[in-house]
Amino acid sequence: MKWVNINAYQVGLVFKNGVYQRMLQEGNYWLWNEQVTIYHLNQPFNPYIELNVLLKDAKLANALQVIEVSDNEIALQYENGLLKNVLTAGRYAFWKGMINYSFIKADISKIDIDANIERSVLITRLVIGYVRSYSVENYENALLFIDGKFNKVLGPGIYYWWKNNIAVVVAKADMRQQQLEINGQEILTKDKAGLRINAFAQYQIASIEKAIRENKEYDKQLYVAFQLALREYVAGYTLDELLDKKEAIAPFVLEQVKAKAEQLGIEVKGFGIRDIILPGDVKDIMNQVLVAEKKAQANTIMRREETASTRSLLNTAKLMEENAMLWKLKEMEYVEKIADKISNISVNGNGDLIGQLKQIFVPQQ
């Protein structure tokens, strides 16, 4: 015979020769040829024999909370409202009364996560291993493919799905305005002059489904469309015509590319030419032409100034001939100009002052 003491918040299970007999609650007991296993009510119930055998005792079954988790499920175990564990496939038992246990089951054979599971729970250490997540930035949109099939368009945000053998692919695209560089284009004009053109284009994705789902490498296709339109325009004009009409290149190219861009799900925002680079020999010839033109313009201006100066002198001479006072004023002006250059002038005798100054400054023949 053996004396057994069951304390508060404990339960004892009595066995005889390995066979379950009964459950003992708080108190003192005498046992005869029996063994007792003591369990604490604040801990999960993990018996060393089959749980189904123990549950045949109605008193014990009533004291336990049993939860079964299927092969394709997990169960989130909460104790007094706090997540404590994640239960995988199996059968679990917990003592009632001391701790308030609650459970949320989730079918992880599917990808969608039930709304009753909070996002904050999905990123905890216990759960994150069962979850896959994708982030779509504020300037992006994305296409969701499940098992290779298009599902829907995803806007900006963070998305969570259960991790399983279902293939999930997220194809993202930048929805901001972007720039496409079209540099080093070697193109022949109508008169066979080789040019190298550097250009750029600005575009924005208008339909992500068309751009990604219906087209492969939409940016490369757009590049080719701009390249062909640019070549078409340049090849239709001689070098001189092209240089005269270079402002019309951008509108033409934009109009030509517009329809193709719509098929790609793209809206073209702008196009511009950075450089038109001429071959070395053509550049030298054009420089010579430019220099000759500038020289001719300079000569024209000089001739115009000389004519105006001569006309002014002629008018002055006529006025001096008609007005003696103006003649004297002109004499004084000449003397002032000479005085600025010469410190001392000596004039002797009588006679015409201008005549004497002429004898000083103009060499005699």
Secondary structure by P-SEA (a helix, b strand, c coil): cbbbbbcccbbbbbbccccccccccccccccccbbbbbbbcccccccccccccccccaaaaaabbbbbbcccbbbbbbccccccccccbbbbbbbccccbbbbbbbccccccccccccccccccccccccbbbbbbcccbbbbbbccccccccccbbbbbbccccbbbbbbbbbccbbbbbbcccccccccbbbbbbbbbbbbbbcccccccccccaaaaaaaaaaaaaaaaaaaaccaaaaaacccaaaaaaaaaaaaaaaaacccccccccccccccaaaaaaaaaaaaaaaaaaaaaaaaaaaaaaaaaaaaaaaaaaacaaaaaaaaaaaaaaaaacccbbbbcccccaaaaaaaaccccc
